[in-house]
Amino acid sequence: MTDRLRIIVAGVALAVCAGATAATGTQAADLAAGEKRYNVNCVNCHGKAGQGMASFPALKGREAAYIAEKLQTYRAREMVGPNSAIMMSLSSDLTDEDIANLAAYIADRFQ
């Protein structure tokens, strides 16, 4: 096998491995875990259909990145609106994985 052929084979092998990692992801969001957390932490204020209630905004149509950013902001104890105190309390124990799961669930469920 020539050096050039070895390089091509190695490149193809790396591309296949990288594609497999990208397809499976290092940590795919768990929608079932996101739903469970939503039903415990979020449903009373944001509603079963993500429609929002009173001063709590609708989540319908929000991108996962937007939801994750907001949850991270509240977890960092930053005031960003009238319901910040409640949101900071509810998000204080969320892990990065919890946030990813919640954000994925909300974006998927309430399109």
C-alpha positions as a Markdown table, in Angstrom:
| # | Residue | x | y | z |
|---|---|---|---|---|
| 1 | Met | 0.0 | 0.0 | 0.0 |
| 2 | Thr | 1.4 | 3.4 | -1.0 |
| 3 | Asp | 1.7 | 6.3 | 1.4 |
| 4 | Arg | -0.9 | 8.2 | -0.5 |
| 5 | Leu | -3.4 | 5.3 | -0.3 |
| 6 | Arg | -2.7 | 4.9 | 3.5 |
| 7 | Ile | -3.5 | 8.6 | 4.0 |
| 8 | Ile | -6.8 | 8.3 | 2.0 |
| 9 | Val | -7.8 | 5.2 | 4.0 |
| 10 | Ala | -7.0 | 6.9 | 7.3 |
| 11 | Gly | -8.9 | 10.0 | 6.2 |
| 12 | Val | -12.0 | 7.9 | 5.4 |
| 13 | Ala | -11.7 | 6.0 | 8.7 |
| 14 | Leu | -11.6 | 9.3 | 10.6 |
| 15 | Ala | -14.5 | 10.7 | 8.7 |
| 16 | Val | -16.6 | 7.6 | 9.4 |
| 17 | Cys | -15.7 | 7.8 | 13.1 |
| 18 | Ala | -16.5 | 11.5 | 13.3 |
| 19 | Gly | -19.8 | 11.0 | 11.5 |
| 20 | Ala | -20.8 | 8.2 | 14.0 |
| 21 | Thr | -20.0 | 10.5 | 16.9 |
| 22 | Ala | -22.0 | 13.3 | 15.5 |
| 23 | Ala | -24.9 | 11.1 | 14.7 |
| 24 | Thr | -25.1 | 9.6 | 18.2 |
| 25 | Gly | -23.9 | 12.7 | 20.0 |
| 26 | Thr | -21.9 | 12.6 | 23.2 |
| 27 | Gln | -25.1 | 13.2 | 25.1 |
| 28 | Ala | -28.4 | 13.2 | 23.3 |
| 29 | Ala | -31.3 | 15.1 | 25.0 |
| 30 | Asp | -33.7 | 12.8 | 26.9 |
| 31 | Leu | -37.2 | 14.0 | 26.0 |
| 32 | Ala | -38.8 | 11.7 | 28.6 |
| 33 | Ala | -36.6 | 13.2 | 31.4 |
| 34 | Gly | -37.4 | 16.7 | 30.1 |
| 35 | Glu | -41.1 | 15.9 | 30.2 |
| 36 | Lys | -40.9 | 14.6 | 33.7 |
| 37 | Arg | -39.0 | 17.7 | 34.9 |
| 38 | Tyr | -41.4 | 20.0 | 33.1 |
| 39 | Asn | -44.4 | 18.4 | 34.8 |
| 40 | Val | -42.7 | 18.9 | 38.2 |
| 41 | Asn | -41.2 | 22.3 | 37.8 |
| 42 | Cys | -42.9 | 24.2 | 34.9 |
| 43 | Val | -46.4 | 23.0 | 34.2 |
| 44 | Asn | -48.1 | 25.0 | 37.0 |
| 45 | Cys | -47.0 | 28.3 | 35.6 |
| 46 | His | -46.4 | 27.7 | 31.9 |
| 47 | Gly | -49.3 | 25.3 | 31.4 |
| 48 | Lys | -49.8 | 21.8 | 30.0 |
| 49 | Ala | -49.6 | 23.1 | 26.4 |
| 50 | Gly | -46.8 | 25.6 | 27.1 |
| 51 | Gln | -49.4 | 28.4 | 26.6 |
| 52 | Gly | -48.3 | 30.5 | 29.6 |
| 53 | Met | -50.6 | 31.7 | 32.4 |
| 54 | Ala | -51.1 | 35.2 | 33.9 |
| 55 | Ser | -47.6 | 36.8 | 34.0 |
| 56 | Phe | -45.8 | 33.6 | 33.0 |
| 57 | Pro | -44.9 | 33.6 | 29.3 |
| 58 | Ala | -45.9 | 31.1 | 26.7 |
| 59 | Leu | -43.1 | 28.6 | 25.8 |
| 60 | Lys | -44.8 | 27.6 | 22.5 |
| 61 | Gly | -42.6 | 28.2 | 19.5 |
| 62 | Arg | -39.4 | 28.8 | 21.5 |
| 63 | Glu | -36.1 | 27.3 | 20.2 |
| 64 | Ala | -34.2 | 24.9 | 22.5 |
| 65 | Ala | -31.2 | 27.2 | 22.5 |
| 66 | Tyr | -33.4 | 30.1 | 23.8 |
| 67 | Ile | -34.9 | 28.0 | 26.6 |
| 68 | Ala | -31.5 | 26.7 | 27.6 |
| 69 | Glu | -30.0 | 30.2 | 27.7 |
| 70 | Lys | -32.9 | 31.5 | 29.9 |
| 71 | Leu | -32.6 | 28.5 | 32.3 |
| 72 | Gln | -28.8 | 29.0 | 32.6 |
| 73 | Thr | -29.4 | 32.7 | 33.3 |
| 74 | Tyr | -31.8 | 32.0 | 36.1 |
| 75 | Arg | -29.6 | 29.2 | 37.5 |
| 76 | Ala | -26.8 | 31.8 | 37.6 |
| 77 | Arg | -29.2 | 33.9 | 39.7 |
| 78 | Glu | -29.5 | 36.8 | 37.2 |
| 79 | Met | -32.6 | 38.9 | 37.3 |
| 80 | Val | -34.2 | 39.2 | 33.9 |
| 81 | Gly | -37.9 | 39.8 | 34.5 |
| 82 | Pro | -40.8 | 40.0 | 36.9 |
| 83 | Asn | -40.7 | 36.2 | 37.7 |
| 84 | Ser | -37.0 | 36.0 | 38.2 |
| 85 | Ala | -37.2 | 35.1 | 41.9 |
| 86 | Ile | -39.5 | 32.1 | 41.1 |
| 87 | Met | -37.4 | 31.0 | 38.2 |
| 88 | Met | -34.1 | 31.3 | 40.1 |
| 89 | Ser | -35.6 | 29.1 | 42.8 |
| 90 | Leu | -36.9 | 26.5 | 40.4 |
| 91 | Ser | -33.7 | 26.3 | 38.3 |
| 92 | Ser | -31.1 | 26.4 | 41.2 |
| 93 | Asp | -30.8 | 22.6 | 41.3 |
| 94 | Leu | -30.9 | 22.0 | 37.5 |
| 95 | Thr | -27.8 | 20.3 | 36.0 |
| 96 | Asp | -26.6 | 21.1 | 32.5 |
| 97 | Glu | -28.2 | 17.7 | 31.5 |
| 98 | Asp | -31.5 | 18.8 | 33.1 |
| 99 | Ile | -31.4 | 22.0 | 31.2 |
| 100 | Ala | -30.6 | 20.3 | 27.9 |
| 101 | Asn | -33.5 | 17.8 | 28.5 |
| 102 | Leu | -36.0 | 20.5 | 29.4 |
| 103 | Ala | -35.0 | 22.7 | 26.5 |
| 104 | Ala | -35.3 | 19.8 | 24.0 |
| 105 | Tyr | -38.6 | 18.7 | 25.4 |
| 106 | Ile | -40.1 | 22.2 | 25.3 |
| 107 | Ala | -38.9 | 22.9 | 21.8 |
| 108 | Asp | -40.1 | 19.5 | 20.6 |
| 109 | Arg | -43.5 | 19.4 | 22.4 |
| 110 | Phe | -44.6 | 23.0 | 22.0 |
| 111 | Gln | -43.6 | 23.8 | 18.4 |
